[in-house]
Amino acid sequence: MALLDDVLKGWGGMALGVVVGAVAAPAVAGATGTTLRPLAKAAIKGVLAVSEGVREIVAEAREQVSDMVAEIHAERQEEGPREAAHH
């Protein structure tokens, strides 16, 4: 849940605005020609920036989980000989 909170804290409001702009801009641009092209490009750039930020957060979370898995494997290997000595 903290991961989701981090994403929303940093990018949530901007992401919503960018997504709404990205969806609305092409529809309006068809009616007004190329006058909204810069807005559409800005919206797309925003979406790309948000997705990059999310990728970085996911990569960091994946690395942390991988580290925890390695720690658990190491702990289990240490516990194995101890349990065998008791039996």
PAKOL-489305 format. One record per residue: chain; y, x, z of N, C-alpha, C in turn; residue in three letters; residue number from 1. Coordinates in steps of 0.05 Angstrom, whole numbers, padded with zeros to 5 digits. Each point is the difference from the previous one (the first is absolute). Layout:
BEGIN
rokol; n_Y; n_X; n_Z; ca_Y; ca_X; ca_Z; c_Y; c_X; c_Z; mimi; bake
A; Y; X; Z; Y; X; Z; Y; X; Z; ALA; NUM
...
This chain:
BEGIN
rokol; n_Y; n_X; n_Z; ca_Y; ca_X; ca_Z; c_Y; c_X; c_Z; mimi; bake
A; -00024; 00016; 00000; 00024; -00016; 00000; 00025; 00017; 00000; MET; 1
A; -00001; 00023; 00013; 00023; 00018; 00001; 00006; 00010; -00028; ALA; 2
A; -00020; 00005; -00016; 00005; 00009; -00027; 00015; -00021; -00016; LEU; 3
A; -00007; -00025; 00003; 00015; -00022; -00014; 00028; -00001; 00011; LEU; 4
A; 00004; 00003; 00026; 00027; -00001; 00012; 00017; 00023; -00012; ASP; 5
A; -00012; 00024; -00003; 00015; 00022; -00012; 00009; -00006; -00028; ASP; 6
A; -00018; -00012; -00016; 00007; -00007; -00028; 00022; -00020; 00000; VAL; 7
A; -00002; -00021; 00016; 00020; -00021; 00000; 00026; 00009; 00012; LEU; 8
A; -00001; 00018; 00020; 00025; 00010; 00012; 00016; 00015; -00021; LYS; 9
A; -00013; 00018; -00015; 00014; 00017; -00018; 00006; -00013; -00027; GLY; 10
A; -00017; -00017; -00010; 00002; -00009; -00027; 00000; -00030; -00004; TRP; 11
A; -00007; -00015; 00020; -00004; -00029; -00002; 00023; -00015; -00014; GLY; 12
A; 00024; 00002; 00011; 00022; -00015; -00011; 00007; 00009; -00028; GLY; 13
A; 00000; 00026; -00004; 00006; 00010; -00027; -00021; -00008; -00019; MET; 14
A; -00025; 00001; 00008; -00022; -00007; -00018; 00002; -00029; -00009; ALA; 15
A; 00007; -00018; 00019; 00002; -00028; -00007; 00023; -00004; -00021; LEU; 16
A; 00022; 00013; 00005; 00022; -00002; -00020; -00007; 00011; -00027; GLY; 17
A; -00014; 00023; 00000; -00008; 00013; -00025; -00020; -00018; -00015; VAL; 18
A; -00019; -00011; 00014; -00020; -00017; -00013; 00013; -00024; -00012; VAL; 19
A; 00017; -00013; 00016; 00014; -00024; -00011; 00016; 00008; -00024; VAL; 20
A; 00014; 00022; 00001; 00016; 00009; -00022; -00017; 00007; -00024; GLY; 21
A; -00023; 00012; 00005; -00017; 00008; -00022; -00012; -00024; -00014; ALA; 22
A; -00006; -00021; 00015; -00011; -00024; -00011; 00022; -00016; -00015; VAL; 23
A; 00023; -00002; 00012; 00021; -00017; -00012; 00015; 00014; -00023; ALA; 24
A; 00003; 00025; 00001; 00016; 00014; -00020; -00010; -00003; -00028; ALA; 25
A; -00026; 00003; -00005; -00010; -00003; -00028; 00004; -00028; -00011; PRO; 26
A; -00003; -00020; 00018; 00004; -00028; -00009; 00029; -00005; -00008; ALA; 27
A; 00018; 00010; 00016; 00029; -00004; -00005; 00008; 00018; -00024; VAL; 28
A; -00011; 00024; -00002; 00008; 00018; -00021; -00006; -00011; -00027; ALA; 29
A; -00022; -00015; -00002; -00006; -00013; -00026; 00022; -00018; -00010; GLY; 30
A; 00013; -00014; 00019; 00021; -00018; -00007; 00027; 00014; -00004; ALA; 31
A; 00005; 00022; 00013; 00026; 00013; -00002; -00001; 00026; -00017; THR; 32
A; -00022; 00006; -00011; -00002; 00025; -00016; -00004; 00024; 00017; GLY; 33
A; 00013; 00022; -00008; -00004; 00025; 00014; 00019; 00005; 00023; THR; 34
A; 00016; -00019; 00007; 00019; 00005; 00022; -00013; 00004; 00027; THR; 35
A; -00024; -00011; 00004; -00013; 00004; 00026; -00021; 00022; -00001; LEU; 36
A; -00002; 00014; -00022; -00020; 00022; -00002; 00003; 00020; 00022; ARG; 37
A; 00025; 00009; 00006; 00003; 00019; 00022; -00010; -00011; 00027; PRO; 38
A; 00004; -00026; 00005; -00009; -00012; 00025; -00031; 00000; 00000; LEU; 39
A; -00012; -00007; -00022; -00029; 00000; -00001; -00011; 00028; 00005; ALA; 40
A; 00013; 00020; -00012; -00009; 00028; 00004; 00002; 00008; 00029; LYS; 41
A; 00023; -00008; 00012; 00004; 00006; 00028; -00022; -00013; 00018; ALA; 42
A; -00006; -00025; -00007; -00021; -00014; 00015; -00027; 00014; -00003; ALA; 43
A; -00006; 00009; -00023; -00026; 00014; -00005; 00000; 00026; 00015; ILE; 44
A; 00023; 00015; -00001; 00001; 00025; 00015; -00004; -00005; 00030; LYS; 45
A; 00011; -00022; 00010; -00004; -00007; 00028; -00029; -00006; 00007; GLY; 46
A; -00013; -00015; -00018; -00029; -00006; 00004; -00016; 00026; 00000; VAL; 47
A; 00006; 00018; -00018; -00014; 00026; -00001; 00005; 00016; 00026; LEU; 48
A; 00025; 00000; 00010; 00006; 00014; 00024; -00016; -00011; 00024; ALA; 49
A; -00001; -00027; 00002; -00014; -00013; 00021; -00030; 00007; -00001; VAL; 50
A; -00011; -00002; -00025; -00029; 00006; -00002; -00006; 00029; 00007; SER; 51
A; 00018; 00018; -00007; -00004; 00028; 00007; 00000; 00003; 00031; GLU; 52
A; 00019; -00013; 00013; 00001; 00001; 00029; -00026; -00011; 00013; GLY; 53
A; -00010; -00022; -00011; -00024; -00012; 00010; -00024; 00019; -00004; VAL; 54
A; 00000; 00013; -00024; -00022; 00019; -00005; 00000; 00023; 00020; ARG; 55
A; 00024; 00010; 00007; 00002; 00022; 00019; -00010; -00009; 00028; GLU; 56
A; 00007; -00025; 00008; -00009; -00010; 00026; -00030; -00003; 00000; ILE; 57
A; -00011; -00010; -00022; -00029; -00004; -00002; -00015; 00027; 00000; VAL; 58
A; 00012; 00020; -00014; -00013; 00026; 00000; 00000; 00012; 00028; ALA; 59
A; 00022; -00003; 00014; 00001; 00011; 00028; -00020; -00014; 00018; GLU; 60
A; -00002; -00027; -00003; -00019; -00015; 00016; -00029; 00008; -00007; ALA; 61
A; -00005; 00004; -00025; -00027; 00008; -00009; -00007; 00028; 00012; ARG; 62
A; 00019; 00018; 00001; -00004; 00026; 00011; -00006; -00001; 00030; GLU; 63
A; 00015; -00018; 00014; -00005; -00003; 00029; -00027; -00011; 00005; GLN; 64
A; -00009; -00020; -00015; -00027; -00011; 00003; -00021; 00021; -00005; VAL; 65
A; 00004; 00016; -00021; -00019; 00021; -00007; -00002; 00020; 00023; SER; 66
A; 00022; 00007; 00012; 00000; 00018; 00023; -00015; -00012; 00023; ASP; 67
A; 00004; -00026; 00006; -00015; -00012; 00022; -00030; -00001; -00006; MET; 68
A; -00007; -00005; -00024; -00029; -00001; -00008; -00012; 00028; 00005; VAL; 69
A; 00014; 00021; -00008; -00010; 00027; 00005; -00002; 00006; 00029; ALA; 70
A; 00019; -00009; 00016; -00002; 00004; 00029; -00024; -00014; 00012; GLU; 71
A; -00005; -00025; -00009; -00022; -00015; 00010; -00026; 00013; -00007; ILE; 72
A; -00003; 00010; -00025; -00024; 00014; -00008; -00004; 00025; 00018; HIS; 73
A; 00021; 00015; 00005; -00003; 00023; 00017; -00008; -00007; 00029; ALA; 74
A; 00011; -00022; 00010; -00007; -00008; 00027; -00029; -00009; 00001; GLU; 75
A; -00009; -00014; -00020; -00028; -00010; -00001; -00019; 00024; -00001; ARG; 76
A; 00007; 00021; -00015; -00017; 00023; -00002; -00002; 00015; 00027; GLN; 77
A; 00023; 00000; 00015; 00000; 00013; 00026; -00017; -00017; 00020; GLU; 78
A; 00001; -00026; -00002; -00014; -00017; 00018; -00030; 00000; -00005; GLU; 79
A; -00008; 00004; -00025; -00028; 00000; -00007; -00017; 00020; 00016; GLY; 80
A; 00007; 00025; 00001; -00016; 00019; 00016; 00000; -00006; 00030; PRO; 81
A; 00022; -00011; 00010; 00001; -00007; 00028; -00019; -00022; 00007; ARG; 82
A; -00002; -00021; -00017; -00018; -00022; 00005; -00029; 00009; -00003; GLU; 83
A; -00006; 00018; -00019; -00027; 00010; -00003; -00009; 00017; 00025; ALA; 84
A; 00019; 00014; 00012; -00006; 00016; 00024; -00006; -00017; 00024; ALA; 85
A; 00011; -00024; 00001; -00005; -00019; 00022; -00027; -00013; -00001; HIS; 86
A; -00011; -00002; -00024; -00025; -00015; -00004; -00023; 00018; 00001; HIS; 87
